Amino acid sequence: MIVMNRNGATQAGQQPEVHAPEGRTPDQHDAYTVATCLREADHDGHLLAALKPNLMPQQA
């Protein structure tokens, strides 16, 4: 499992924070965390690779 820490870095096996930062509900913080991970994956090219896998013609 990959988890984002307060600084935006991700590390496997790290436990997530159980409280949301001030000013956000837990649900808002969850949405923020997912959006941040997706933004970083898009920035470094991993998102496109995940959303457009190399498929054989018969798999498409």
C-alpha positions as CSV (number, residue, x, y, z in Angstrom):
1,M,0.0,0.0,0.0
2,I,1.2,3.5,-0.8
3,V,0.3,6.3,1.5
4,M,1.0,10.0,1.2
5,N,2.6,11.8,4.2
6,R,2.1,15.4,5.3
7,N,4.9,16.6,2.9
8,G,3.3,15.0,-0.1
9,A,5.8,12.2,-0.3
10,T,4.6,8.6,-0.6
11,Q,6.1,5.6,1.1
12,A,5.0,1.9,1.1
13,G,3.7,0.6,4.3
14,Q,3.4,4.0,6.1
15,Q,0.3,4.4,8.2
16,P,-2.0,7.3,7.2
17,E,-2.9,10.1,9.5
18,V,-6.2,9.5,11.3
19,H,-7.2,13.1,11.6
20,A,-7.8,15.7,8.9
21,P,-5.8,18.9,8.9
22,E,-7.6,21.9,10.4
23,G,-10.2,23.3,8.1
24,R,-11.1,20.0,6.3
25,T,-13.5,17.3,7.2
26,P,-12.1,13.7,7.0
27,D,-13.9,13.2,3.7
28,Q,-12.5,16.4,2.3
29,H,-9.0,15.4,3.3
30,D,-9.5,12.0,1.7
31,A,-10.5,13.7,-1.5
32,Y,-7.6,16.1,-1.3
33,T,-5.2,13.2,-0.8
34,V,-6.5,11.2,-3.7
35,A,-6.4,14.3,-6.0
36,T,-2.8,15.1,-4.9
37,C,-1.7,11.5,-5.7
38,L,-3.4,11.6,-9.1
39,R,-1.8,15.0,-9.8
40,E,1.7,13.7,-9.0
41,A,1.1,10.6,-11.1
42,D,0.0,12.7,-14.0
43,H,3.0,15.0,-13.6
44,D,5.5,12.1,-13.7
45,G,3.7,10.2,-16.5
46,H,2.5,7.3,-14.4
47,L,-1.2,8.2,-14.7
48,L,-1.2,8.0,-18.5
49,A,0.6,4.7,-18.4
50,A,-1.9,3.3,-15.9
51,L,-5.0,4.6,-17.9
52,K,-3.7,3.5,-21.3
53,P,-2.1,0.0,-20.9
54,N,-0.4,-1.7,-23.8
55,L,-3.1,-4.2,-24.9
56,M,-3.0,-6.8,-27.6
57,P,-5.6,-6.0,-30.4
58,Q,-7.8,-8.9,-29.2
59,Q,-7.8,-7.4,-25.7
60,A,-9.0,-3.9,-26.7
